[in-house]
Amino acid sequence: MKNVTLVLATILLAGCGSITPQYDTRFGDAVRQARMAQTLNPNAGTTPVAVGTLDGRTAREASDRYQETYKAPPPVVNVINIGGSLRGQ
């Protein structure tokens, strides 16, 4: 009975061990790489110069266009039938 208990305890403790240390060291790398690829200026908080600034006229027109979308939203497009007919032909 002692040997059976010892074997069962060994088997149960083996399940607690990590068998993928090489995967765990790289966990989250894809997310970090994607975030860095999408960041325009990683040092934006440390530099006083704004990146990608617009001149006044362009910024005003963009803001006006943005505001107009709330007053008169664009028409809804029906996209039910993309790539084929409804009859299956």
N, C-alpha and C positions, 0 to 999 in steps of 0.2 A: 504494500500500500504506500509506503514511503517513496519507493521508486516511481510509482505512477504519479504521485503528487509532484515530485521533482520534475518529471518529464512535462507534465501539464503546465507547471509554473514556468518552465523554460520556454515552452511554446507560446504561452501568453505574453511573456516578456519580450520575445522576439518580435511580436507585432508592434511594439513601441519604438523599435529602432528605425532610423531613417535609412532608406535604401536609395534615395535619390539626392545625394548632396550636390552633385553637379548641376541639377536642375534648380535647386533652391538658391544657389549662389547667383543665378541669372534671373530670378523671379522679378518681374516688373520691368525688365529692360526694354521690351517692346513699347510699353506705355511711355516710359521716359524718352525713348528715341522719337516717338510720334509727337510728344509734347514739344520737344526741342525743334523738330522740323516745322512745327506750326507757329513757333514764336518768332516774331519779326525782329525784335531786338532784345536779346537776353539780358542786356545791361541797362534796360530802360529806367530802372529805379535809381541808378547811380549817375546817369548822365542828364544834364539839364536840357539838351537839345532834343526836340521832338522829332520822331522819325515819321516820314510820310505825311508831312503837313500839306494842307491845301491853301491856295490863295483865297481871299475873301469872297470873290464872286463865285467860284466853284463850290465852296462850302455852303454859301447861301442857297444856290440853286439845288444842291443835293438835299439840303434841309427842307426846302420848299417842296420838292418832289416827294420826299418822305412823308411830310405832313399831308399832302394831297391824297396819298393812298388811304388815309383814314377817312377823308371826306367822301371820296368816290372810289371805293375799292375796284380793282380790275375785274372784268367779267370772269365768271367761273367757266372753266374749260371742261367739257365732258371727255373723260379719258377711259370710259368703259371699254371701248372697242379698239384697243391698241394691238396692232399686229395681226388682225384677222377679222373675219366676219362673224356675226352672231349665229349664222346658220351652220357653222362648222365646215365651210367649203374653202 
